[in-house]
């Protein structure tokens, strides 16, 4: 008899650039693994697909790899990646990157997808609608004093995303002798555990209904 797969709705994370979304994503993955013995993985709405789509062009025409660690080179390439992403979103009313992600047949099956780049609510069936209505996932909005939206588009979308989020986490600017990362992890530890507890209760209630 084939093993029954468990459907885990995605956990989406929103917030301004550099607020700590990827760090929060890693905390969720670690907590699911250590405390709950459940596999969780980082998934990306747009970033991974944009890199894949533009990899050959950027290498051939600019002589650079898209997966860069050098901040200066990232700055040179980023405008091209942003404009490509916006073109494909406008062409498909926000659906291109969602549908590329869903081509992965194992998406949401037997692991928790953590998506730290939920950014848009511009179209009727955009990322937020897809996450919450179609996939029955949850949205976390992360904010921190002094961390401003990177551009006008981010500012407009974040106003809606914060309002519609299931959890809004206002991270303090820590003052102390420790590093920000260590203070951040210590502060978020209990919050992450509490969100996972609620998430798992809702997930298995959802499974029982289906």
Helices and strands as residue ranges (DSSP letters): E 11-15, H 21-36, E 40-43, H 47-62, H 71-92, H 96-102, E 112-115, H 127-129, I 130-134, E 138-144, H 152-164, E 167-171, H 180-209
